[in-house]
Amino acid sequence: MIRGGLLLPLFLFAGSLTIGQENLFPLESDPGNGREVIKTRIFEGSGLWGYIDGGADIYMEYGFERVYVQDILLDGHPFTAEAYWMEDSRAAFGIFSVNRYRCTLNDSLAIPHCISPYQVLAVLGKYYLVLSDQEGSEAFAQIATKQLQSLQHRYLSDSIPLPEFFTGQEVRNRVKYLEGPLGILNGYPALSGLFEPFQAFSLFLLPLEGQHGPSVLARVDFKDPVSQNVLGKNLVQWEEEGEHKMMLQKRLDPFSLLFMMGNKADSVMLLPDLRHFEWD
Amino acid sequence: MGKNSSKLSRRGFFNLAAAGGLGAALTPLISKKGWSQDPQPKVKPATNVKDALTYDRTPDSMPGKYPGKVVQVYHENCMAENEPDQQAVDRMLETAMLELTGLTTLRDAWLHFVSPQDRIGLKVNPVAGKLLSTSHQIVRAVIAQLEGAGIPREQIVLWDRREFELHEAGFTAENYPGIRITGTEQQDAAGSFYDADGVLYGEKMIDKDWYYWAEVEEEYDAYTIPYMVNSGKYSYFSKICTQQLDKIINIPILKNAGASVTLCLKNLAYGCISNTGRLHKDLWSETCAQVCAFPPIRDKVVLNIADGIRGCFNGGPGANPQFITDYKTLLVGTDPVAVDRIGYEVVLKKRIDEGIQSEDQPRARQFMNMAQDLGLGIADLDRIGVKIIQMV
């Protein structure tokens, strides 16, 4: 929802998928809004390999249904729109979080988004939307933003719940949702070794940069308590192997673990909510 | 294909998991002795790589005439109006060829690898479309220099897996008159993948005498089969490389694939066989290395020209514009493993500079080590001789 010019919290607690989202894509020509669809292609399931070859793997990892690939004219400018219909809104956000990089944000957009010179990324419910302009024209960001403004009004409610410590305004534009080994490899490869023993897991991750170097806060969810145990032990061993390492962890339940690695002083400064948190 | 089957079929460990660190404050997190492991370790599917090793090597077999030698040419001003400058690229390639061979004329340098009687395939990479494919400037430079060496234009073939992707990336008869442009997977003029008898055009392009077998399979739906040609446990080599070419010049583009690179070996391995979708999940590294050990590739690839004029450092192998960069670099060598290793270093430096990762992750180089073990080239950095040339 949008109220005036205020930037609302991007992530609401989950509602149910509502009527209208299924019809969001493929886009139709809309002369009144300056949109003309030139060509539409659809790739479903494993057919994604036929579209982006090896790049399909990570979409499969997160849970991919289909993608609508459209060549369109927006106010006379040629764009490509790729609407990836993912398994759920969490998966759509996950793919988005792995791909966003050096973003400019627009206060008029309440959805997760990332504006860069050649591409605008956004999450609309279960859709991960990529608008691309191969020419990098100056008008691109403006036109793409206008399209998102018109589309987000049709997006009623389907947001992912964010866990504690990942919801604050200062962190929401940096948090990543990583799923499986491919998610880690693409989203935060520094942790690949730590997660090498595991197959099925997901995590919310917040990279932090402080005066003493990088830190990371992560909440991991496994499907079994054995894996949680294994990770907990490996985290302890990791800390013991380095003089200047700091690791804190908290078992939240039999399947979930919250941990922080790096420099404690920096992390607490960046996340005041952690100051009084009771770690294990 | 429903969502559940696609998600369940793709979950799994992608064999590029690597050790890594968290910058200055942290050290690499490598799976070590004494560290707890998952109680059910993953077992790799069997393959028929041993079959490849039964074939005698030839004088042209990988790693070719210059094992471990890579020429890295950097040209500060090789871009003009956001496109590679043709003259600059011509000079970069000429410089690399002369340096690699030590010969004094360009004609001799090219005839060192090919002859006018050879059917020569230029294996390009158009997968990521116009934004991030093998540049036309490097391809035109190669063609011009081959012709200058006396190679008839009709002996040159531009090829890749998918003929339609070549066309979409601008590799067309109009842009390359007199050059045969072809792919394993084809569509007719009406856009159909099937002929009048209902047979896939791609089915006619695979050579069932040459195959990469692996104990892993995936069922493809009707949408996907034209891009895979066949399902099951066999990946067949394309007739383009088994029957229609004598020599192959490999021209990949410098792209990352996670923390690794998709360059010489990947461009060859995944570009020459069918039914590749099943190989990504559990055998990515093995496929890159092992497929290249088979004679249709091992004995025909005489030169690798890695196009790093423009490439990407993240989001690869697809074209994500925010991660595209002008490396302004060509990497040339006969040894695809060594070229991949140096290309990896170029991409790694960029990824570190951009804050994508903090340091080298050895497991990301696993496929290169496998290729080295198969005798296809040199992966050890301290055994590779790199000649770096800076041009302006």
Contacts between the chains, C-beta under 8 A, distances in Angstrom:
chain1	res1	chain2	res2	distance
A	43	B	223	6.7
A	44	B	1	6.0
A	44	B	221	7.3
A	44	B	223	5.6
A	45	B	1	2.9
A	45	B	2	7.6
A	45	B	5	7.3
A	45	B	6	4.4
A	45	B	221	6.0
A	45	B	223	7.1
A	45	B	224	7.3
A	46	B	1	6.2
A	46	B	6	6.5
A	46	B	9	7.5
A	46	B	218	6.9
A	46	B	220	5.7
A	46	B	221	6.5
A	46	B	223	7.8
A	46	B	224	4.7
A	46	B	277	5.9
A	47	B	1	7.7
A	47	B	221	6.8
A	47	B	223	3.6
A	47	B	224	4.5
A	47	B	227	7.3
A	49	B	224	6.6
A	49	B	227	6.2
A	49	B	228	7.5
A	49	B	276	7.7
A	49	B	277	4.8
A	49	B	280	7.9
A	50	B	223	7.1
A	50	B	224	6.0
A	50	B	226	7.2
A	50	B	227	3.5
A	52	B	127	7.6
A	52	B	128	7.8
A	52	B	317	7.7
A	52	B	318	4.7
A	53	B	127	4.8
A	53	B	270	7.6
A	53	B	317	6.3
A	53	B	318	7.8
A	54	B	257	6.2
A	54	B	262	6.6
A	54	B	266	7.8
A	54	B	270	7.3
A	54	B	280	6.3
A	54	B	317	4.9
A	55	B	315	7.9
A	55	B	316	7.4
A	55	B	317	5.4
A	55	B	318	3.6
A	56	B	280	7.9
A	57	B	10	7.1
A	57	B	14	6.1
A	57	B	280	5.2
A	57	B	281	7.4
A	60	B	6	6.2
A	60	B	7	7.2
A	60	B	9	7.5
A	60	B	10	3.1
A	61	B	10	5.9
A	61	B	11	6.6
A	61	B	14	7.5
A	62	B	7	7.9
A	63	B	3	6.3
A	63	B	6	7.2
A	63	B	7	4.0
A	64	B	3	7.8
A	64	B	6	5.8
A	64	B	7	7.5
A	64	B	10	7.8
A	65	B	3	4.9
A	65	B	6	7.1
A	87	B	3	5.2
A	87	B	7	5.8
A	99	B	315	6.2
A	99	B	320	6.2
A	99	B	322	7.9
A	101	B	314	7.0
A	101	B	322	4.8
A	101	B	323	6.6
A	102	B	322	6.6
A	116	B	321	7.1
A	116	B	322	4.5
A	117	B	321	7.3
A	117	B	322	7.9
A	118	B	321	3.2
A	118	B	322	6.9
A	118	B	324	7.8
A	119	B	320	6.9
A	119	B	321	4.7
A	119	B	322	5.8
A	132	B	321	6.4
A	134	B	130	6.8
A	134	B	131	5.6
A	134	B	321	7.7
A	136	B	321	7.5
A	180	B	11	6.3
A	180	B	12	7.8
A	180	B	13	7.9
A	180	B	14	8.0
A	181	B	12	8.0
A	181	B	13	4.9
A	181	B	14	5.3
A	181	B	17	5.3
A	182	B	14	4.7
A	182	B	258	7.3
A	184	B	17	7.6
A	185	B	14	6.6
A	185	B	16	5.8
A	185	B	17	6.4
A	185	B	18	7.3
A	185	B	258	4.3
A	185	B	259	6.0
A	186	B	258	5.6
A	186	B	314	7.9
A	189	B	18	6.4
A	189	B	20	5.3
A	189	B	258	7.0
A	189	B	259	4.5
A	189	B	356	7.6
A	189	B	357	4.8
A	189	B	361	6.2
A	190	B	20	4.0
A	190	B	21	5.8
A	190	B	22	4.9
A	190	B	23	7.7
A	190	B	26	7.4
A	190	B	29	7.4
A	190	B	357	6.2
A	190	B	358	5.6
A	191	B	20	6.8
A	191	B	22	7.9
A	191	B	29	6.8
A	192	B	17	4.7
A	192	B	18	4.7
A	192	B	19	7.0
A	192	B	20	5.4
A	192	B	29	7.7
A	192	B	259	7.1
A	192	B	361	6.5
A	192	B	363	7.4
A	193	B	17	7.2
A	193	B	18	6.6
A	193	B	19	3.9
A	193	B	20	5.8
A	193	B	28	6.7
A	193	B	29	3.7
A	193	B	30	5.1
A	193	B	31	5.9
A	193	B	361	7.7
A	193	B	363	7.8
A	194	B	29	4.6
A	195	B	17	7.3
A	196	B	17	4.8
A	196	B	31	4.8
A	197	B	31	7.0
A	197	B	35	7.9
A	197	B	36	7.0
A	197	B	37	4.9
A	197	B	38	4.1
A	198	B	38	6.1
A	199	B	11	7.3
A	199	B	12	6.7
A	199	B	13	5.7
A	199	B	38	7.2
A	199	B	42	7.5
A	200	B	11	6.7
A	212	B	25	6.0
A	213	B	22	7.6
A	213	B	23	5.0
A	213	B	24	4.6
A	213	B	25	3.7
A	213	B	26	7.6
A	214	B	22	5.2
A	214	B	23	4.3
A	214	B	24	8.0
A	214	B	25	6.5
A	214	B	26	7.4
A	214	B	358	7.3
A	215	B	22	7.5
A	215	B	25	7.4
A	216	B	22	6.5
A	226	B	39	6.8
A	227	B	38	7.1
A	229	B	36	7.7
A	230	B	36	4.2
A	230	B	37	7.3
A	230	B	38	6.8
A	233	B	35	8.0
A	233	B	36	4.8
A	234	B	35	5.3
A	234	B	36	5.6
A	237	B	34	7.0
A	237	B	35	6.0
A	238	B	29	6.2
A	241	B	27	7.3
A	242	B	26	7.3
A	242	B	27	5.5
A	244	B	25	6.4
A	245	B	25	7.4
A	245	B	26	6.5
A	245	B	27	7.6
A	261	B	22	6.3
A	261	B	26	6.7
A	262	B	22	6.3
A	262	B	25	5.6
A	262	B	26	6.8
A	263	B	25	5.8
